[in-house]
Amino acid sequence: MPNNWKTHKLKEICDLIVDCPHSTPKWKDSGVTVLRSNNIRNGKLNFEKESYTDEEHYKQRTRRAIPKGGDLVITREAPMGEVCMLPEGLKCCLGQRMVLIRPSSKVDNPFLLYAIQAKEVQNQIMIYEGTGSTVSNLRIPVLEALDIPFPPLPEQQAIASILSSLDDKIELNLQMNKTLEEMAMTLYKHWFVDFGPFKDGEFVDSELGLIPEGWEVKGILEIVDLLSGGTPKTTMDEYWNGDICWVSAKDIGNGGLYINDTEKKITELGVSKSATKILPEDTVILVARGSVGKYGMIAKEMAMNQSCYGLFAKGEYSQGLVYLMFSELIEQFKRMAYGSVFDTITTSTFKSTNVVVPPTSIIENLKREIDPLFDQLKQNVLENESLMALRDTLLPKLISGEVRVKEAEQSLASIM
């Protein structure tokens, strides 16, 4: 650590460290936002699943402190040590198993947010009083006693600015990808569902209703190949923790259509000794059992387990078109799923599904519109993978002083 840096206990650089009420909130369909542990992931506040209480219970839950912009919130368990910073203007109260942290004027709030995420501090959170035993609940005395690296305030602000610039670029790519996916889906629906460009032409009857003349109805398996997966023996250590991504339901539908990483990875030996296979880049993957109906595309070659199907175009369809086609079919597939314990999508589901297919010339025209959108989507996903790796490398080194601000700025200059 640089000579002019200090280390402070968390309680020494905070005005407030306030535990949440140890009671279940009174849930409502609307009202005041209640923060829950699942709203905090990877340093960010995520409201994909939002919860509410009424004004009366909001007041009860904020008696000790009213959360405000710039405050940090950290989870005490399930999971432990996840942290975020509250934005300005958010009226909210804490749910269960979390703590409100209000930094003092001595510390830059974004810097403290990053410092708590650094491995050096996270290790303190995970170890109970130096005994080496892992805790399942972050107690307030342990939280207050966390050792926080403490550079001078201008350097805190510079460190936070560098890390924030990476996070801002990552968020920009995520927002861009949402827009690109919406654009692609709008185009697909306009052409293939509403038949917008063909409304002035002739239509003919089909088993799926009126369709433009020259179009036809085909079975889905005439358009895509159905690919299967498998699981290497979990008792064989040499099959696991390799460098081949292995997709399961947990990896699909986590904030974007492309899957670029997986919770578990396998080895080449694991592939060769099991039913799983290496799937081509851009394969569409559909969860068939358990979390039925989740789907996505792989951004690079991966393997998958037997609870999923892979879908790869046979002919003139591109993988972008295959993805959009299944986006339209997914609710139908869910309704057709069945099973004694879990709903299940089977090969029979695919065999019994027909779709409307245009002439090749129309497919080619739409591909020219849609494929560049998917190319940009994937490029943004892969760029984010690199940006997150850089951020995760820089974060502990900047927080500890191993890498100084000027060195980090030079590293960023070539990519930002």
C-alpha positions as CSV (number, residue, x, y, z in Angstrom):
1,M,0.0,0.0,0.0
2,P,1.4,3.5,-0.9
3,N,2.9,5.4,2.0
4,N,0.3,8.2,2.0
5,W,-2.6,5.7,2.1
6,K,-4.3,4.7,5.4
7,T,-6.6,1.9,6.4
8,H,-9.8,2.7,8.3
9,K,-12.5,0.6,9.9
10,L,-15.8,1.0,8.0
11,K,-17.5,2.5,11.0
12,E,-14.8,5.2,11.1
13,I,-15.7,6.6,7.7
14,C,-19.5,6.3,7.9
15,D,-22.1,8.4,9.5
16,L,-24.6,5.5,9.7
17,I,-24.5,1.7,9.6
18,V,-28.1,0.7,10.2
19,D,-29.5,-2.8,10.2
20,C,-32.8,-3.6,8.5
21,P,-36.0,-4.3,10.5
22,H,-36.0,-8.0,11.5
23,S,-39.6,-8.5,10.2
24,T,-41.2,-9.3,6.9
25,P,-42.6,-6.3,5.1
26,K,-46.3,-6.0,4.5
27,W,-46.3,-6.7,0.8
28,K,-48.5,-4.7,-1.7
29,D,-49.0,-4.8,-5.4
30,S,-47.9,-1.2,-5.7
31,G,-46.7,1.6,-3.4
32,V,-43.3,2.3,-2.0
33,T,-40.4,0.2,-3.2
34,V,-38.9,-2.4,-0.9
35,L,-35.3,-3.4,-1.5
36,R,-34.7,-7.1,-1.4
37,S,-31.5,-9.2,-1.7
38,N,-32.3,-10.3,-5.2
39,N,-32.3,-6.6,-6.3
40,I,-28.6,-6.3,-5.6
41,R,-26.1,-8.0,-7.9
42,N,-22.5,-7.2,-9.0
43,G,-22.5,-3.7,-7.5
44,K,-25.8,-2.7,-9.2
45,L,-29.4,-2.2,-8.2
46,N,-31.7,-4.3,-10.4
47,F,-35.5,-3.9,-10.4
48,E,-36.5,-6.6,-12.9
49,K,-38.4,-8.0,-9.9
50,E,-39.8,-5.1,-7.9
51,S,-41.6,-5.3,-4.5
52,Y,-43.7,-2.8,-2.7
53,T,-45.2,-1.9,0.7
54,D,-47.7,0.8,1.8
55,E,-46.9,4.2,3.2
56,E,-47.6,3.1,6.8
57,H,-45.2,0.2,6.7
58,Y,-42.6,2.3,4.9
59,K,-42.6,4.8,7.8
60,Q,-42.3,1.9,10.3
61,R,-39.3,0.4,8.4
62,T,-37.5,3.8,8.1
63,R,-37.7,4.9,11.7
64,R,-34.0,4.5,12.3
65,A,-32.9,6.0,8.9
66,I,-34.6,7.1,5.7
67,P,-32.5,5.8,2.7
68,K,-31.3,8.5,0.3
69,G,-29.3,8.9,-2.8
70,G,-25.6,8.0,-2.3
71,D,-26.3,5.5,0.5
72,L,-24.9,2.0,0.1
73,V,-26.9,-1.1,0.8
74,I,-25.2,-4.4,1.6
75,T,-26.7,-7.9,1.9
76,R,-26.2,-9.9,5.0
77,E,-27.0,-13.3,3.6
78,A,-28.4,-15.2,0.6
79,P,-26.1,-13.9,-0.9
80,M,-23.8,-12.2,1.5
81,G,-21.7,-9.1,0.7
82,E,-23.5,-7.9,-2.4
83,V,-23.5,-4.1,-2.4
84,C,-25.1,-1.3,-4.4
85,M,-25.5,2.5,-4.2
86,L,-28.9,4.1,-4.2
87,P,-29.7,6.6,-6.9
88,E,-31.0,10.1,-6.2
89,G,-34.8,10.3,-6.0
90,L,-35.5,6.7,-5.1
91,K,-38.1,6.4,-2.3
92,C,-37.5,3.0,-0.7
93,C,-37.1,1.0,2.5
94,L,-35.1,-2.1,3.3
95,G,-36.5,-5.6,3.2
96,Q,-34.8,-8.3,5.3
97,R,-31.2,-9.4,5.5
98,M,-29.6,-6.1,4.5
99,V,-27.8,-3.1,6.0
100,L,-27.9,0.6,5.1
101,I,-24.5,2.3,5.0
102,R,-24.2,6.1,4.8
103,P,-20.6,7.2,4.0
104,S,-19.2,10.3,5.7
105,S,-17.8,13.4,4.0
106,K,-14.3,11.8,4.5
107,V,-14.9,9.2,1.8
108,D,-16.1,9.3,-1.9
109,N,-19.3,7.2,-2.0
110,P,-18.6,5.5,-5.4
111,F,-15.1,4.7,-4.1
112,L,-16.5,3.0,-1.1
113,L,-18.9,1.0,-3.3
114,Y,-16.0,-0.3,-5.3
115,A,-13.8,-0.8,-2.2
116,I,-16.4,-3.1,-0.6
117,Q,-16.5,-5.2,-3.8
118,A,-12.7,-5.6,-3.9
119,K,-11.4,-9.1,-3.1
120,E,-9.4,-7.8,-0.1
121,V,-12.6,-6.6,1.6
122,Q,-14.9,-9.4,0.4
123,N,-12.4,-11.9,2.0
124,Q,-12.9,-10.2,5.3
125,I,-16.7,-10.5,4.9
126,M,-16.5,-14.2,4.2
127,I,-14.2,-15.1,7.2
128,Y,-15.6,-14.9,10.7
129,E,-13.2,-13.0,13.1
130,G,-10.1,-14.6,11.6
131,T,-10.9,-18.1,12.7
132,G,-11.2,-19.4,9.2
133,S,-14.8,-20.5,9.5
134,T,-17.2,-19.3,6.9
135,V,-20.2,-17.4,8.1
136,S,-23.7,-17.5,6.7
137,N,-24.7,-14.2,8.1
138,L,-22.8,-10.9,8.0
139,R,-23.1,-9.5,11.6
140,I,-23.1,-5.8,12.2
141,P,-19.9,-5.8,14.4
142,V,-18.0,-7.7,11.6
143,L,-19.3,-5.2,9.0
144,E,-18.3,-2.2,11.2
145,A,-14.8,-3.6,11.7
146,L,-14.0,-4.2,8.0
147,D,-10.6,-2.7,7.1
148,I,-11.1,-0.3,4.1
149,P,-8.1,0.9,2.1
150,F,-8.2,4.7,2.3
151,P,-6.2,6.9,-0.2
152,P,-6.5,10.7,-0.1
153,L,-9.9,11.9,-1.3
154,P,-8.8,13.1,-4.7
155,E,-7.3,9.7,-5.5
156,Q,-10.5,8.0,-4.2
157,Q,-12.5,10.1,-6.7
158,A,-10.0,9.3,-9.6
159,I,-10.2,5.6,-8.8
160,A,-14.0,5.6,-8.8
161,S,-14.0,7.6,-12.0
162,I,-11.9,5.0,-13.8
163,L,-14.0,2.1,-12.6
164,S,-17.2,3.9,-13.3
165,S,-16.2,4.7,-16.8
166,L,-15.9,0.9,-17.5
167,D,-19.3,0.2,-15.8
168,D,-20.9,3.1,-17.8
169,K,-19.6,1.6,-21.1
170,I,-20.8,-1.9,-20.1
171,E,-24.3,-0.4,-19.2
172,L,-24.3,1.5,-22.5
173,N,-23.7,-1.7,-24.4
174,L,-26.5,-3.5,-22.5
175,Q,-29.0,-0.7,-23.3
176,M,-27.9,-0.7,-26.9
177,N,-28.5,-4.5,-27.1
178,K,-32.0,-4.1,-25.7
179,T,-32.7,-1.6,-28.5
180,L,-31.1,-3.8,-31.2
181,E,-33.2,-6.8,-30.1
182,E,-36.4,-4.8,-30.1
183,M,-35.6,-3.5,-33.6
184,A,-35.0,-7.1,-34.8
185,M,-38.2,-8.4,-33.3
186,T,-40.2,-5.5,-34.7
187,L,-38.8,-6.2,-38.2
188,Y,-39.5,-9.9,-37.9
189,K,-43.1,-9.4,-36.7
190,H,-43.8,-6.9,-39.5
191,W,-42.6,-9.3,-42.2
192,F,-43.4,-12.8,-40.9
193,V,-46.4,-12.3,-38.5
194,D,-48.3,-9.2,-39.8
195,F,-47.2,-9.7,-43.4
196,G,-46.9,-5.9,-43.6
197,P,-44.9,-5.6,-46.8
198,F,-47.2,-8.0,-48.6
199,K,-50.7,-6.7,-47.6
200,D,-51.4,-5.4,-51.1
201,G,-50.7,-8.8,-52.7
202,E,-52.7,-12.0,-53.0
203,F,-53.4,-14.3,-50.0
204,V,-54.3,-18.0,-49.9
205,D,-55.8,-20.3,-47.3
206,S,-53.5,-22.6,-45.2
207,E,-53.7,-24.7,-42.1
208,L,-52.3,-21.7,-40.2
209,G,-54.8,-19.2,-41.8
210,L,-54.4,-16.7,-44.6
211,I,-50.8,-16.4,-45.9
212,P,-49.2,-14.5,-48.8
213,E,-49.3,-16.3,-52.1
214,G,-46.1,-18.1,-52.7
215,W,-45.5,-18.8,-49.0
216,E,-45.9,-22.3,-47.6
217,V,-46.4,-24.1,-44.3
218,K,-43.5,-26.3,-43.1
219,G,-42.7,-28.4,-40.1
220,I,-40.2,-26.7,-37.8
221,L,-37.8,-29.6,-38.1
222,E,-37.6,-28.9,-41.8
223,I,-36.0,-25.6,-40.9
224,V,-33.8,-26.5,-38.0
225,D,-31.7,-29.4,-36.7
226,L,-32.5,-30.4,-33.1
227,L,-29.2,-30.8,-31.1
228,S,-29.0,-32.6,-27.8
229,G,-26.7,-32.4,-24.7
230,G,-25.5,-34.4,-21.8
231,T,-23.7,-34.2,-18.4
232,P,-20.2,-35.7,-17.7
233,K,-20.1,-37.8,-14.6
234,T,-19.9,-35.4,-11.7
235,T,-17.8,-37.9,-9.7
236,M,-14.9,-37.6,-12.2
237,D,-12.9,-34.5,-11.3
238,E,-11.0,-34.6,-14.6
239,Y,-14.2,-33.9,-16.5
240,W,-14.9,-30.6,-14.7
241,N,-13.4,-27.1,-14.3
242,G,-12.0,-27.0,-17.7
243,D,-12.3,-24.2,-20.3
244,I,-15.4,-25.3,-22.2
245,C,-18.6,-23.5,-21.2
246,W,-21.4,-25.9,-20.3
247,V,-24.8,-24.4,-20.5
248,S,-27.7,-25.3,-18.1
249,A,-30.9,-23.5,-17.4
250,K,-29.1,-21.3,-14.8
251,D,-27.1,-19.7,-17.5
252,I,-30.0,-18.7,-19.8
253,G,-32.1,-15.5,-19.6
254,N,-29.8,-13.6,-17.3
255,G,-30.1,-10.1,-18.8
256,G,-29.6,-10.6,-22.5
257,L,-30.3,-12.9,-25.4
258,Y,-26.6,-14.0,-25.8
259,I,-24.9,-16.4,-23.4
260,N,-21.2,-15.6,-23.2
261,D,-20.3,-17.4,-19.9
262,T,-21.6,-20.3,-17.8
263,E,-21.6,-21.2,-14.1
264,K,-19.9,-24.6,-14.8
265,K,-17.2,-25.5,-17.3
266,I,-16.0,-28.9,-18.5
267,T,-12.9,-30.4,-20.1
268,E,-12.3,-31.9,-23.5
269,L,-12.2,-35.3,-21.7
270,G,-15.6,-34.5,-20.2
271,V,-17.0,-33.9,-23.7
272,S,-15.5,-37.1,-25.1
273,K,-16.7,-39.3,-22.3
274,S,-20.3,-38.0,-22.2
275,A,-23.3,-37.4,-24.4
276,T,-22.7,-33.6,-24.6
277,K,-21.3,-32.1,-27.8
278,I,-19.6,-28.8,-28.8
279,L,-22.3,-26.7,-30.3
280,P,-21.6,-24.1,-33.0
281,E,-21.4,-20.4,-32.2
282,D,-24.9,-18.8,-32.4
283,T,-26.8,-22.0,-31.6
284,V,-30.2,-21.1,-30.1
285,I,-30.7,-23.0,-26.8
286,L,-34.1,-23.8,-25.4
287,V,-34.7,-25.1,-21.9
288,A,-36.9,-28.2,-22.1
289,R,-37.2,-29.3,-18.5
290,G,-37.4,-27.4,-15.2
291,S,-37.4,-23.8,-16.2
292,V,-39.3,-24.6,-19.4
293,G,-39.3,-21.9,-22.1
294,K,-36.1,-20.0,-21.2
295,Y,-34.0,-19.5,-24.3
296,G,-31.0,-17.7,-25.7
297,M,-28.1,-17.9,-28.1
298,I,-24.5,-18.8,-27.4
299,A,-21.9,-16.2,-28.3
300,K,-19.2,-18.8,-28.9
301,E,-18.8,-22.6,-29.1
302,M,-20.2,-24.3,-25.9
303,A,-21.6,-27.6,-24.7
304,M,-24.9,-28.0,-22.9
305,N,-26.7,-30.4,-20.6
306,Q,-29.5,-32.8,-21.4
307,S,-32.3,-30.5,-20.1
308,C,-31.8,-28.2,-23.1
309,Y,-32.3,-28.5,-26.9
310,G,-30.0,-26.8,-29.4
311,L,-31.5,-25.4,-32.6
312,F,-29.4,-24.8,-35.7
313,A,-30.6,-23.7,-39.1
314,K,-30.6,-26.3,-41.9
315,G,-30.8,-24.1,-44.9
316,E,-31.3,-20.4,-45.8
317,Y,-32.5,-19.3,-42.4
318,S,-29.8,-17.5,-40.3
319,Q,-29.5,-18.0,-36.6
320,G,-30.9,-14.6,-36.0
321,L,-34.1,-15.6,-37.8
322,V,-34.2,-18.9,-35.9
323,Y,-34.0,-17.0,-32.6
324,L,-36.8,-14.6,-33.6
325,M,-39.0,-17.5,-34.9
326,F,-38.7,-19.2,-31.5
327,S,-39.4,-15.9,-29.7
328,E,-42.8,-16.0,-31.4
329,L,-43.3,-19.7,-30.8
330,I,-42.2,-19.9,-27.1
331,E,-45.6,-19.3,-25.5
332,Q,-47.1,-22.0,-27.7
333,F,-44.3,-24.4,-26.7
334,K,-45.0,-23.7,-23.0
335,R,-48.7,-24.5,-23.5
336,M,-47.8,-27.8,-25.2
337,A,-45.3,-28.8,-22.5
338,Y,-46.3,-31.6,-20.2
339,G,-44.9,-34.0,-17.6
340,S,-45.7,-35.9,-14.4
341,V,-43.5,-33.7,-12.2
342,F,-42.1,-31.0,-14.4
343,D,-43.6,-29.6,-17.6
344,T,-41.4,-30.8,-20.5
345,I,-40.8,-29.9,-24.1
346,T,-40.2,-33.1,-26.0
347,T,-39.2,-33.9,-29.6
348,S,-42.9,-34.5,-30.2
349,T,-43.5,-30.8,-29.5
350,F,-41.1,-29.9,-32.3
351,K,-42.5,-32.6,-34.7
352,S,-46.1,-31.3,-34.3
353,T,-45.2,-27.6,-34.8
354,N,-45.6,-25.9,-38.2
355,V,-44.6,-22.4,-39.3
356,V,-45.2,-20.2,-42.3
357,V,-42.1,-20.0,-44.6
358,P,-41.7,-17.3,-47.3
359,P,-39.8,-17.8,-50.6
360,T,-36.0,-17.8,-50.4
361,S,-35.7,-14.3,-51.9
362,I,-37.8,-12.8,-49.1
363,I,-35.7,-14.7,-46.5
364,E,-32.6,-13.3,-48.0
365,N,-34.0,-9.7,-48.0
366,L,-34.9,-10.0,-44.3
367,K,-31.6,-11.5,-43.4
368,R,-29.9,-8.4,-44.9
369,E,-31.9,-6.3,-42.4
370,I,-31.7,-8.5,-39.3
371,D,-28.3,-10.2,-39.4
372,P,-26.3,-7.0,-38.9
373,L,-28.3,-6.3,-35.8
374,F,-27.4,-9.7,-34.3
375,D,-23.7,-9.2,-35.4
376,Q,-23.7,-5.9,-33.4
377,L,-25.5,-7.5,-30.5
378,K,-22.8,-10.2,-30.2
379,Q,-20.0,-7.7,-30.7
380,N,-21.3,-5.7,-27.7
381,V,-21.6,-8.9,-25.6
382,L,-18.0,-9.9,-26.3
383,E,-16.8,-6.3,-25.7
384,N,-18.6,-6.4,-22.4
385,E,-16.8,-9.6,-21.5
386,S,-13.5,-7.9,-22.1
387,L,-14.5,-4.7,-20.2
388,M,-15.7,-6.7,-17.2
389,A,-12.5,-8.7,-17.1
390,L,-10.5,-5.5,-17.2
391,R,-12.6,-3.9,-14.5
392,D,-12.3,-7.0,-12.3
393,T,-8.6,-7.0,-12.8
394,L,-8.1,-3.3,-12.1
395,L,-10.5,-3.1,-9.1
396,P,-8.4,-4.9,-6.5
397,K,-5.2,-3.4,-7.8
398,L,-6.5,0.2,-7.8
399,I,-8.1,-0.2,-4.4
400,S,-4.9,-1.7,-2.9
401,G,-2.6,0.8,-4.6
402,E,-0.8,-1.9,-6.6
403,V,-1.8,0.0,-9.8
404,R,-1.9,3.8,-9.6
405,V,-4.4,6.0,-11.4
406,K,-2.1,7.1,-14.2
407,E,-1.2,3.5,-15.1
408,A,-4.9,2.6,-15.2
409,E,-5.7,5.6,-17.4
410,Q,-3.1,4.6,-19.9
411,S,-4.6,1.0,-20.0
412,L,-8.0,2.5,-20.7
413,A,-6.9,5.0,-23.3
414,S,-6.5,2.3,-26.0
415,I,-10.0,0.8,-25.5
416,M,-12.3,3.7,-24.4
